[in-house]
Amino acid sequence: MNLPILKRDIENCREEMVQLALNTSMNDQRVIEASKKLDHLINLYFKFSTKCS
């Protein structure tokens, strides 16, 4: 697992979620899906970062 790439993906997903929320609402399905994706990426990051330590 390439942690720098995963970190970049997390940041991109976060930015996308924020923009969606600003242009729609926090309850919009696209915002919810982006939030779920972000949670998944963050969980992966912590899982693999603790294995590498």
Secondary structure, 3 states (H helix, E strand, C coil): CCHHHHHHHHHHHHHHHHHHHHHCCCCCHHHHHHHHHHHHHHHHHHHHHHHHC
